[in-house]
């Protein structure tokens, strides 16, 4: 099995619910899915940081992959037009 942290949410769900997968792998997939779920405080932080931080910086701060940051931002309707990825300086 590839590392759970490298799987998509869909693949993690499939592994976590598959009866023919070793139980340890199912638990690992379920733990990874749970770790990717954003709590209310994380959503507040994402919205607060969105206009002034890079997607990678937000992901590092929240402890989630950049693609999860993008997915949550899209669900929240955050505007991509305000992104300044190329111009962000630390």
C-alpha positions in Angstrom: 0.0 0.0 0.0 1.3 3.5 -0.8 1.6 5.9 2.1 -1.8 7.1 3.4 -0.5 10.7 3.3 -0.1 10.4 -0.5 -3.6 9.1 -1.2 -6.6 11.1 -2.3 -9.6 11.3 0.0 -11.5 9.0 -2.3 -8.8 6.4 -2.2 -8.5 6.7 1.6 -12.2 6.1 1.9 -12.1 3.1 -0.4 -9.2 1.6 1.7 -10.8 2.4 5.0 -14.1 0.7 4.0 -12.7 -2.3 2.0 -13.3 -5.6 3.8 -10.4 -7.3 1.9 -7.8 -4.8 3.1 -5.6 -5.6 6.2 -7.1 -4.0 9.3 -4.0 -2.0 10.1 -4.1 -0.4 6.6 -7.8 0.3 7.1 -7.1 2.1 10.4 -4.2 4.1 8.9 -6.5 5.2 6.1 -9.2 6.2 8.5 -6.8 8.1 10.7 -5.5 10.0 7.7 -9.0 10.9 6.6 -9.8 12.2 10.1 -6.6 14.2 10.2 -7.6 16.0 7.0 -11.0 17.1 8.3 -10.8 20.7 9.2 -12.2 21.8 12.5 -14.0 25.2 13.0 -10.8 26.9 14.2 -8.9 25.6 11.2 -11.5 27.1 8.8 -11.3 30.4 10.6 -7.5 30.4 10.2 -7.7 29.4 6.6 -10.1 32.3 5.8 -8.0 34.8 7.9 -4.8 33.7 6.2 -6.2 33.3 2.6 -5.5 36.9 1.2 -2.0 37.3 2.6 -0.3 33.8 2.7 0.6 31.2 0.1 -1.4 28.0 -0.1 1.7 26.1 0.9 2.2 28.4 4.0 -1.4 27.9 5.0 -1.1 24.1 4.6 2.1 24.1 6.7 0.4 26.1 9.4 -2.7 24.0 9.5 -0.8 20.7 9.0 -2.6 19.7 5.8 -1.6 19.2 2.2 -1.8 22.2 -0.2 -4.5 20.4 -2.3 -6.7 20.1 0.9 -6.2 23.9 1.4 -7.4 24.5 -2.2 -10.3 22.1 -1.9 -11.5 23.7 1.4 -11.0 27.2 -0.1 -13.2 26.2 -3.1 -15.9 24.8 -0.8 -15.9 28.1 1.1 -16.0 30.1 -2.1 -12.8 32.0 -1.3 -11.8 34.1 -4.4 -8.7 32.9 -6.3 -8.4 36.3 -7.8 -6.9 37.7 -4.6 -4.1 35.1 -4.5 -0.6 36.5 -4.7 1.3 33.2 -4.7 4.1 34.4 -6.9 4.6 37.7 -5.1 4.5 36.5 -1.5 7.6 37.1 0.5 8.4 35.6 3.9 
